[in-house]
Amino acid sequence: MQTAPGQPAPEEQGTGVIQQLTPDVEQVVGPEAQEALAPDTVLPVIAEPDKRIAPIPGPGRSVLPPLEIVQDEVARQTIIGFPVVKIDSYTGTDRDWHMLLRWDIPDGLTGDLHEISLRTTSPAKTRYRLVFADRDQGLPTDKDFPSLFTLPWRQTVIPGPASVTIEVRSTDGTSIMVDGTLTGSER
């Protein structure tokens, strides 16, 4: 078996006694001696940086908002939104759409719509239109609704600025009486 140049023969490998090497003692590895670190070696002295006497000036602090605004924001974050309840009624004979309820969601907030409940004295003569953020919800205008009905809107989130409107009208000019409620929350 041949070995690479500079490599010991296989029978020479591992023939020494295993010893733990200590760092401060002269070590002999092969034919060359290694000197231990000299204890009297002088290291360069690094100057200590100057100590600061005064703190570094930072940007000025802004004035806190009034206490009412802070309390309002704490309540908003604690309750996870402010409850919204809109209640109104309409009595009339308009054949054009008439605003029954309107909920305006401010810019920077979102509105969680929970439920809309409507009641009329003339179900055959009353028509409804629901508009969420400028989108008509497509309630049929050729069908009668029950005199009292509730529309639950689970997990309906409307980003502000937007509005939710409920409009009513009479189909033929007959007098109608409509009551409406809307519940939700703003956060």
C-alpha positions, 0 to 999 in steps of 0.5 A, a space after each residue: 500500500 502506497 501513501 501520499 507524499 508527506 503522509 506517514 506510513 499506515 503502520 506509523 499512525 497512532 503509535 504514540 501515547 495519548 496525552 492531554 495538552 496544556 496551553 502554557 507548556 511547550 509542546 512538540 509536534 513532529 520535528 518542530 517545537 512550539 513555544 508557549 506564550 510568553 507571560 511578559 508580552 506587553 499588550 497595547 493599552 486602549 484608552 477608555 472613552 470619555 464619560 458623558 456628563 449630560 444625557 444626549 438631548 432627544 426629540 421633544 415630547 408631544 403634549 398628551 391629548 385631553 383626558 376625555 379622548 384618552 378615556 374614550 380610546 381606552 374604552 374603545 380598546 377595552 370594549 372592542 368597539 362602541 355599540 351602535 343602535 339606530 331606531 326610527 320610524 316612518 309614516 307616509 305615502 311616498 312612492 319614492 324611496 324615503 330614508 328610514 335609518 342611516 349609520 355613518 361609519 367614520 374614517 379610520 374605524 370599521 363597523 360591525 353590523 349585527 342585526 336589522 329589524 323592520 316592522 310595517 303595518 302594510 306588508 303588501 304595500 311596503 318595499 325596502 332597500 338596503 345599501 351597505 357602503 354604496 352597494 345595494 343589497 338587492 332585496 326584491 322589490 316585487 315580493 311582500 315581506 312579513 309584517 315583522 322580520 329580522 335580518 341577522 348579519 353575522 360577521 359583516 365588517 364595513 370599513 369606514 368611511 362608509 354608511 349603511 342605509 335603510 330606505 322604504 317606500 309605498 308601492 301605490 301611494 297607500 299610507 304605510 307605517 314602518 319601524 326600523 332598528 339597526 344594531 352594530 358596533 364601531 371599532 
